[in-house]
Amino acid sequence: MPEMLDDKKIFSLLEVTTSIQKTLATRYTSSFWVKAEMNKLNYYPHSGHCYPDLVEKVEGKVIAQLKSTLWKDDYNRINQHFIKVVKAPLKEGIKMLFCARITFDPMHGLALRIIEIDPVFSLGELEREKQESIARLRNEGIYDRNKSLPFPLLPKRMAVISVQTSKGYADFLKMIDGNPWGYKFFHMLFPSLLQGDHAVESIRYQLDRIRKVASHFDVVAIVRGGGGEVGLSCFNNYVLSREIALFPLPVITGIGHATNETVAEMVAYRNAITPTELADYLIQKFHNFSAPVQKAEETLVGRAKRLVADERHHLQTSVRYFRSVTDNVLIRSHHEIRQHARDLFKQSNLNLLRQKQTHSSIVYKVRTMALSLCSIRRQELGQIFLMIRKDLAAYMKQESGRMSNMTKSIANMHPENVLKRGYSITRIDGKAITSIDKVMPSDKIETIVADGVIMSEVLTTKKSPGS
């Protein structure tokens, strides 16, 4: 009951919320169909309940928002039916037509309780999304971009995007690595989610990683299996499909379904129904290369064998002919050699006799010429000897005069002769005086002349002018 305070009627929060609950229950007694987008599923595995966030958008802006509840039993029933019709489970981001009732709880507030969901409506929305993605890719001119890339003659190096524990991935590797022809493939796994709310983001992340090392790979394979067609809606996503269409390497897919080709498969270079079929496609590429090579090898071996056989027969025939011809040639050559030997012996004797005669004549000529030349050279040497004697006598006379003059000059420069001409030598303490600075008054000096020595005492000294 409400309380009265200062003439004011006061209600508790529980009373207000309970009143709202009763009003809504009275006003909305039946269920009704609603069209909205499920922004978040909010599934809780421990309870099995879902609490979807419902929104309505206009040009990307949210204009209405409301919480909802989807209890465990309803969720399991609706999800199974949804998978059966749409070929995918309930997920975030889909538009749906659902039957609901308005509920209000004092603790949790206003919400819609979802009772039923029409999967046909959602299927149409998914198909519309798929067609919109195709139209955008075609308008941008990139729908066939990946298909136009040159495919490697031998796709040996593969970057594989898959779930590591996927049966489809295991089947793919079994076919690739266990092929009975022994073709060698290099493959590297880039693990990714391939279904669910985060599949697009996960696949794009791995494609970005591969792009950074694209030079190390020939193709990119997206492999998925073991799930039928459930969860394929992510492969209709425009952003993911555009990434595949513009990828610098050929992208091939084997995502394990038989119908309803997805946009990602449409824009990929090649798509196969199953991972096994995709592996067969790659192995066939090696077959296409190896078959002509093997055929060419067989042709070469056959032709080589025939050529060797023909050449062997031709060689044997040639050897027999060569042996017959060489025997005849050897016999003729033997006779010719014997005849040439006799002729050579005779000719050699004649040549030797002629050479002896020629040698004797040359010896006589050389001896005569040598004697004549010696006589001429002896006369020339006599004349040269006379000329040398005459020149030597003149030279000796000239040098004798020069030596006499030099002797006289040396005698004139002798100290005794110099002193006789009036020169003298003055010394102090046995040393010749060369400067007045070396003599002081009262010094005892001696003067040497031609016929004796004069002893003196210095009274004064006087320098000559200009010194």
C-alpha positions in Angstrom: 0.0 0.0 0.0 1.2 3.6 -0.6 2.4 5.7 2.3 1.3 9.3 3.1 4.0 11.8 3.9 3.3 15.5 4.1 0.1 15.1 2.0 2.1 13.2 -0.5 1.1 9.7 -1.7 4.3 7.7 -2.0 4.7 4.4 -3.8 7.5 1.9 -3.5 9.5 0.9 -6.6 8.1 -2.6 -6.3 4.6 -1.3 -6.3 5.3 0.8 -9.4 6.9 -2.1 -11.3 4.2 -4.5 -10.2 1.6 -2.0 -11.5 3.3 -1.8 -14.8 3.5 -5.6 -14.9 -0.3 -5.9 -14.3 -1.1 -3.2 -16.8 1.0 -4.8 -19.5 -0.3 -8.2 -18.8 -3.9 -6.9 -19.0 -3.2 -4.9 -22.2 -1.1 -7.4 -24.1 -2.9 -10.8 -23.6 -1.8 -12.4 -26.8 1.3 -13.0 -28.8 2.1 -11.1 -32.1 4.6 -11.2 -34.9 7.6 -8.8 -34.9 10.3 -8.1 -37.6 13.7 -7.2 -36.2 17.4 -7.8 -36.4 19.1 -10.0 -33.8 22.1 -7.9 -32.8 23.4 -10.3 -30.1 22.3 -13.8 -29.3 23.6 -13.9 -25.7 23.5 -17.7 -25.4 24.4 -19.1 -21.9 25.6 -22.7 -22.3 25.3 -23.5 -18.6 21.5 -22.8 -18.6 20.7 -23.2 -22.2 18.8 -19.9 -22.2 19.3 -17.0 -24.7 18.7 -13.3 -24.1 18.8 -11.8 -27.6 19.3 -8.0 -28.1 16.8 -6.9 -30.8 17.3 -3.8 -32.9 15.8 -2.0 -35.9 18.0 0.0 -38.1 17.4 2.7 -40.8 20.4 3.4 -43.0 22.7 1.8 -40.5 21.4 3.7 -37.5 19.6 2.0 -34.6 16.1 3.6 -34.2 14.7 1.0 -31.8 16.2 -1.5 -29.3 14.7 -4.0 -26.9 15.8 -7.1 -24.9 14.2 -10.5 -25.4 14.2 -13.9 -23.9 14.4 -17.3 -25.5 14.1 -20.1 -23.0 16.1 -23.3 -23.4 13.3 -25.6 -24.7 12.1 -23.0 -27.2 15.6 -22.3 -28.3 16.4 -25.9 -29.0 13.2 -26.4 -30.9 13.5 -23.3 -32.9 17.2 -23.8 -33.7 16.7 -27.3 -34.9 13.9 -26.1 -37.2 16.0 -23.2 -38.3 18.9 -25.5 -39.3 16.6 -27.7 -41.2 15.2 -24.9 -43.3 18.0 -22.3 -43.5 20.8 -24.8 -43.4 22.5 -22.7 -40.7 21.9 -22.2 -36.9 20.6 -19.1 -35.3 23.3 -16.5 -35.3 23.9 -12.8 -34.6 23.3 -10.2 -37.3 20.4 -11.9 -39.1 17.0 -10.4 -39.7 14.1 -12.5 -38.5 10.3 -12.6 -38.2 9.3 -14.0 -34.8 6.2 -14.5 -32.7 6.6 -13.0 -29.2 4.8 -11.8 -26.1 5.5 -8.7 -24.0 6.7 -9.5 -20.6 7.7 -7.3 -17.7 9.6 -8.3 -14.6 10.2 -6.1 -11.6 13.9 -7.2 -11.5 14.7 -7.5 -15.2 12.4 -4.9 -16.8 10.6 -5.0 -20.1 11.4 -7.7 -22.7 9.9 -9.8 -25.5 9.6 -13.5 -24.9 10.2 -15.2 -28.3 7.9 -18.2 -28.8 8.5 -18.9 -32.5 10.7 -17.8 -35.4 9.8 -18.1 -39.1 13.0 -19.5 -40.8 11.5 -18.9 -44.2 11.7 -15.1 -43.7 15.3 -15.4 -42.5 16.2 -17.6 -45.4 14.9 -14.9 -47.8 16.9 -12.3 -45.9 20.1 -14.5 -46.2 19.4 -15.0 -49.9 18.9 -11.2 -50.3 22.3 -10.6 -48.5 23.9 -13.2 -50.9 22.5 -11.5 -54.0 23.5 -8.0 -52.7 27.1 -9.3 -52.2 27.2 -10.7 -55.7 25.8 -7.4 -57.2 28.3 -5.3 -55.3 31.2 -7.4 -56.4 30.0 -7.3 -60.1 29.5 -3.6 -59.9 33.0 -3.1 -58.6 34.4 -5.2 -61.5 36.2 -7.7 -59.2 33.8 -10.7 -59.3 36.1 -12.6 -61.7 39.4 -11.1 -60.5 40.7 -14.2 -58.7 39.6 -16.4 -61.6 41.7 -14.4 -64.0 45.0 -15.1 -62.1 47.4 -17.5 -63.8 47.3 -20.9 -62.1 50.6 -22.5 -61.3 51.6 -25.4 -63.6 52.5 -27.5 -60.5 50.7 -26.1 -57.4 53.1 -27.6 -54.9 53.1 -25.0 -52.1 49.7 -24.6 -50.4 48.5 -22.3 -47.6 45.5 -24.1 -46.1 42.9 -22.3 -44.1 40.9 -24.8 -42.0 40.1 -26.1 -38.5 43.0 -28.4 -37.4 40.6 -31.0 -36.0 38.2 -30.9 -39.0 37.5 -34.2 -40.6 37.5 -32.5 -44.0 41.0 -31.2 -43.4 42.1 -34.7 -42.4 40.6 -36.2 -45.6 42.3 -33.5 -47.6 45.7 -34.2 -46.2 45.2 -38.0 -46.6 44.5 -37.6 -50.3 47.4 -35.1 -50.8 50.1 -36.8 -48.8 49.1 -40.3 -49.6 48.6 -40.1 -53.3 49.9 -43.3 -54.9 51.9 -41.5 -57.6 54.3 -40.0 -55.0 53.6 -36.3 -55.9 55.1 -34.1 -53.3 53.1 -31.2 -51.8 54.1 -28.7 -49.2 51.2 -27.4 -47.1 51.0 -25.2 -44.1 47.9 -24.8 -42.0 46.6 -21.4 -41.0 44.0 -22.4 -38.4 40.7 -20.5 -38.5 37.1 -20.7 -37.5 34.9 -21.6 -40.5 31.5 -21.1 -39.1 29.8 -19.1 -36.4 29.8 -15.4 -35.5 33.5 -14.9 -35.7 34.3 -17.0 -38.8 34.5 -14.0 -41.2 37.0 -12.1 -38.9 39.0 -15.3 -38.3 39.3 -16.2 -42.1 40.2 -12.6 -43.0 42.9 -12.6 -40.3 44.5 -15.7 -41.8 44.3 -14.3 -45.3 46.1 -11.2 -44.2 48.9 -13.4 -42.7 49.2 -15.4 -45.9 49.3 -12.2 -48.0 52.4 -11.0 -46.1 54.3 -14.2 -47.2 52.5 -14.8 -50.5 55.8 -15.3 -52.3 56.2 -18.6 -50.4 53.0 -20.2 -51.7 51.4 -21.1 -55.0 47.7 -21.3 -54.0 45.4 -20.8 -50.9 43.0 -23.7 -50.1 40.0 -23.1 -47.8 39.0 -26.5 -46.5 35.9 -27.4 -44.4 34.0 -30.6 -43.9 32.0 -32.6 -41.5 29.2 -30.1 -41.1 27.0 -30.4 -44.1 25.6 -27.0 -45.1 25.2 -25.8 -41.6 27.0 -22.5 -40.9 27.8 -21.5 -44.5 26.2 -18.1 -44.3 29.6 -16.5 -43.4 30.8 -17.4 -46.9 28.1 -15.1 -48.3 29.6 -12.1 -46.5 30.6 -9.3 -48.8 33.7 -8.3 -47.0 35.1 -11.9 -46.9 34.1 -12.5 -50.6 35.8 -9.2 -51.6 39.0 -10.3 -49.8 39.0 -13.6 -51.7 38.3 -11.9 -55.1 41.2 -9.5 -54.7 43.7 -12.0 -53.2 47.0 -12.1 -55.1 47.1 -15.9 -55.2 44.5 -18.3 -56.7 42.1 -19.3 -53.9 40.5 -22.7 -54.1 37.7 -24.0 -51.9 36.4 -27.3 -50.6 33.9 -26.5 -47.9 31.8 -29.6 -48.0 28.3 -29.1 -49.4 26.5 -30.1 -52.5 24.0 -27.2 -53.1 23.6 -23.5 -52.7 27.0 -22.3 -53.9 28.2 -19.5 -51.6 29.5 -16.1 -52.9 33.0 -16.9 -51.6 33.0 -20.0 -53.8 31.7 -18.1 -56.7 34.5 -15.6 -56.7 37.3 -18.1 -55.8 39.5 -19.4 -58.6 38.1 -22.9 -58.2 35.6 -24.6 -55.8 34.9 -28.2 -55.1 32.0 -29.9 -53.3 34.3 -31.6 -50.8 37.9 -31.4 -49.6 38.5 -34.8 -51.2 37.4 -33.5 -54.6 39.6 -30.4 -54.1 42.6 -32.7 -53.4 41.7 -34.7 -56.6 41.8 -31.4 -58.5 45.3 -30.6 -57.3 46.5 -34.1 -58.0 45.0 -33.9 -61.5 47.1 -30.8 -62.1 50.2 -33.0 -61.5 48.7 -35.7 -63.8 48.2 -33.2 -66.5 51.9 -32.3 -66.3 53.3 -35.8 -65.7 51.3 -37.7 -68.3 52.8 -35.8 -71.3 56.2 -36.0 -69.7 55.8 -39.8 -69.3 54.6 -40.1 -72.8 57.5 -38.0 -74.1 59.8 -40.1 -72.0 58.5 -43.3 -73.5 58.7 -41.8 -77.0 62.3 -40.7 -76.4 63.3 -44.0 -74.9 61.7 -45.9 -77.9 63.3 -43.6 -80.5 66.6 -43.8 -78.7 66.6 -47.6 -78.6 65.7 -47.7 -82.4 68.4 -45.1 -83.1 71.0 -47.1 -81.1 70.0 -50.3 -82.9 70.3 -48.7 -86.3 73.6 -47.1 -85.4 74.9 -50.4 -84.0 74.0 -52.2 -87.3 75.5 -49.4 -89.3 78.6 -49.4 -87.2 79.1 -53.2 -87.6 78.7 -52.9 -91.3 81.2 -50.0 -91.4 83.6 -51.9 -89.2 83.6 -54.9 -91.6 84.0 -52.7 -94.6 86.7 -50.7 -92.9 88.6 -53.8 -91.9 88.5 -55.1 -95.5 89.7 -51.8 -96.9 92.4 -51.3 -94.3 93.8 -54.8 -95.0 94.2 -54.0 -98.7 95.6 -50.6 -97.9 98.1 -52.0 -95.5 99.3 -54.6 -98.0 99.8 -51.9 -100.7 101.4 -49.6 -98.2 103.8 -52.3 -97.1 105.0 -52.8 -100.7 105.2 -49.1 -101.3 107.2 -48.6 -98.1 109.7 -51.3 -99.0 110.1 -49.7 -102.4 110.5 -46.2 -100.9 113.1 -47.6 -98.5 115.2 -48.9 -101.3 114.9 -45.7 -103.2 115.7 -43.7 -100.1 118.8 -45.8 -99.4 120.1 -45.2 -102.9 119.3 -41.5 -102.9 120.9 -41.1 -99.5 124.2 -42.6 -100.6 124.3 -40.3 -103.6 123.4 -37.3 -101.5 126.1 -38.3 -98.9 128.8 -38.5 -101.7 127.8 -35.1 -103.1 127.9 -33.6 -99.6 131.4 -35.0 -98.9 132.6 -33.4 -102.1 130.9 -30.1 -101.3 132.4 -30.3 -97.8 135.9 -30.7 -99.1 135.6 -27.8 -101.4 134.2 -25.6 -98.7 137.0 -26.6 -96.3 139.6 -25.6 -98.9 137.9 -22.3 -99.6 137.6 -21.5 -95.9 141.3 -22.3 -95.3 142.4 -20.1 -98.2 140.2 -17.2 -97.2 141.4 -17.5 -93.5 145.1 -17.3 -94.5 144.4 -14.3 -96.7 142.4 -12.6 -94.0 145.1 -13.3 -91.4 147.8 -11.7 -93.6 145.6 -8.6 -94.1 144.9 -8.3 -90.4 148.6 -8.7 -89.5 149.5 -5.8 -91.8 146.8 -3.7 -90.3 148.0 -4.5 -86.7 151.6 -3.5 -87.7 150.5 -0.1 -88.9 148.4 0.4 -85.8 151.4 -0.5 -83.6 153.6 2.1 -85.3 150.9 4.8 -84.9 150.4 3.9 -81.2 154.2 4.1 -80.6 154.5 7.5 -82.3 151.5 8.9 -80.4 152.7 7.5 -77.1 156.2 9.1 -77.4 154.6 12.5 -78.1 152.3 12.1 -75.2 155.2 11.1 -72.8 157.2 14.1 -73.9 154.3 16.4 -73.2 153.5 14.9 -69.8 157.3 15.0 -68.9 157.3 18.8 -69.4 154.2 19.3 -67.3 155.7 17.2 -64.5 158.9 19.3 -64.6 156.9 22.5 -64.2 154.9 21.1 -61.4 158.1 20.0 -59.6 159.5 23.6 -59.8 156.2 25.0 -58.5 156.2 22.7 -55.6 159.9 23.5 -54.7 159.1 27.2 -54.8 156.3 26.7 -52.3 158.6 24.9 -49.8 158.7 26.8 -46.4 162.5 27.2 -46.6 162.3 28.8 -50.1 159.3 31.0 -49.0 161.3 32.3 -45.9 164.3 33.0 -48.2 162.1 35.4 -50.2 161.7 37.5 -47.1 158.6 35.9 -45.5 158.6 34.9 -41.8 156.5 32.9 -39.3 155.6 34.3 -35.9 154.5 31.8 -33.1 153.4 31.9 -29.5 153.7 28.8 -27.4 154.6 26.8 -30.5 151.4 27.9 -32.4 151.4 30.2 -35.4 149.8 33.6 -34.8 146.9 34.2 -37.2 145.1 37.1 -35.5 146.2 40.1 -33.4 143.5 39.1 -30.8 145.7 36.1 -29.8 148.6 38.3 -28.6 148.7 40.4 -25.5 151.4 43.0 -24.3 154.4 41.4 -22.5 153.8 38.1 -24.4 157.0 36.3 -25.5 156.9 35.5 -29.2 159.4 34.0 -31.6 159.8 34.9 -35.3 161.2 32.3 -37.7 163.2 33.6 -40.7 165.3 31.8 -43.3 168.5 31.6 -41.3 167.3 31.5 -37.7 164.8 32.5 -34.9 164.2 35.9 -33.4 162.8 36.1 -29.8 160.7 39.2 -28.9 158.5 40.6 -26.2 155.2 42.4 -27.3 155.0 45.9 -26.2 151.7 47.0 -27.8 149.3 45.7 -30.5 147.5 47.7 -33.1 144.8 46.5 -35.5 145.0 47.4 -39.1 142.3 49.9 -40.5 139.0 48.3 -41.6 139.5 45.1 -39.6 
